[in-house]
Amino acid sequence: MTDEHNPMANHSELERLRELLPTYGMGMADEAERALVQSLLIKYPEEAAVLDDYEALSDAMLHSAPPLAPPPELLGKIMQTAAEIDPADKTAPARPTVTMLPKPGGGARGRWSPPINRALVAAVAALVVLNALALVQVLDLRADQDKLREQASVQTAMLSMLARDDVVRFAMQDMRAEDSATRREFGDADGTIICNPQERVGVFYAKNLPPLKSDQAYQLWLIKDGQRVSGGLLKPNPDGTATYVFAAPEPMGNYHYAGITTEPASGSAEPTGDPVVRGGLYPPDAGPLDWEG
Amino acid sequence: MTGISPYPDPDDRNLVERIERRDQQALATLYERYGGPVYGLAYRVTGSAAMAEEAAQDTFLKVWNQASRWDPDKGKFSSWLLTIARYTAIDRLRQEQRHNSVPIDNVPDPPSSTGIPHDPVLQDGRMLREMLAQIPPEQAELIEMAFFQGMTHRQLAEQLDLPLGTVKTRVRLGLQKLRGLWIEATRAPSEISKNPVDDTSIT
């Protein structure tokens, strides 16, 4: 495609594309440059062959660091943590990562488990007691008797959940592309949901969430049989963490998956953004995670 | 590129399938196969044995948790694994820099590399290292800092006290030269003459 009326513009566009292709192909372009290259490649598809060369160079660069002997104890650490995440069971199909919170006096945890489990539970309990109104973000904060009663009910349910021995922690993984700009800049996001299958409340905790624009929010979704229910809206703290207590319409044991997407600040009826983090809760079978249900 | 492993059975695809079935022995085998390259890449990025160890551990645990995300049709397993290792190590380095002002320098002398067997998966990487030595060192330095430490052009300019335009030009010229060398090394002469590298800046 060329602009017959402005050949100089086409020439400079093609020049610009050729200038940016090396860094783009090597995964070193910034977000604006990536967007420009992607739009110009549509206009000048013949340049894709050059891109293939740079992508091959990028792959070779990945493999160019001389291999080094890792510390001898590293394998043991990895295997111990892998066993703690999911004890070996060769007959079981793959299932989401599920970890029971340790009872008081429990043993050491591997590095992969956030070391703040018990601290997180205690912090959330304190948050519930001291900040009941701030926690119920899923509800419209109208000062009427029904809402106050509902908030108190959530608070009571949360305290009840946290006191149980069978509180469960579900890990949620970053779902963004490995080379996404926000993932590269802010690191791998990860999330955790703490809940109990009988209760209708849960805690969502995340870190390394990218900052949002003022007209955006993260929206929590609970998924059952392909149907998505909003768990509410949240915004990350300046350090990328977020702690959010939510109320669910049904007991948490009814939900199969959970995740968060980026939505308008007023929320959406259905997810419109791509998932940022997601994970399995209580899936009907042990099949692979499927955001689409 | 397709997911063709140079290894005999159990190949990478088989190991990944077993990991999806939570076979811990498969994870151990994968570590024996790729622990050296992953740790070496993490060390190349961070310049620290401690950070490299943490990044390597996180990398293999990510594979343990997300093995199903590798698509053999999109590329080699080693590429997927080392991409995870690279970004994990960059994230670790940035965390450390945020807290402790770790300077970004070229990598210090590495730990021992003895005992690492010759690995066919790394052949292209060895070839690229030789090519990097053939381009002007100021271009190679910028390319390696941008790739291994995830630095933007602007960050490179600030770190090295260079004009932004100079950084962009050196990176671009260096990559174009590498591409020319790569094509010479990897394509048949007839293929090169049919599709010459049309880049007047390659000298």
Interface residues (C-beta under 8 A of the other chain):
Chain A: E19 P22 T23 G25 M26 G27 M28 D30 A49 V50 D53 Y54 A56 L57 S58 D59 A60 M61 L62 H63 S64 A65 P66 P67 L68 A69 P70 P71 L74 L75 K77 I78 M79 T81 A82 A83 I85 D86 A88 D89 K90 A92 P93 A94 T97 R111 W112 A171 Q173 E178 D179 R183 R184 G187 D188 P288
Chain B: M1 E20 R21 R22 D23 Q24 L27 A28 Y31 E32 G35 G36 P37 V38 Y39 G40 L41 Y43 R44 V45 A49 A52 E53 E54 A56 Q57 D58 F60 L61 K62 W64 N65 Q66 S68 G75 K76 S78 S79 L82 T83 I84 R86 Y87 T88 I90 D91 R94 Q95 P110 P111 S112 S113 T114 G115 I116 D119 V121 L122 D124 G125 R126 M127 L128 R129 L132 I143 A146 F147 F148 G150 T152 H153 V171 R172 L175 Q176 L178 R179 W182 I183 T186 N195
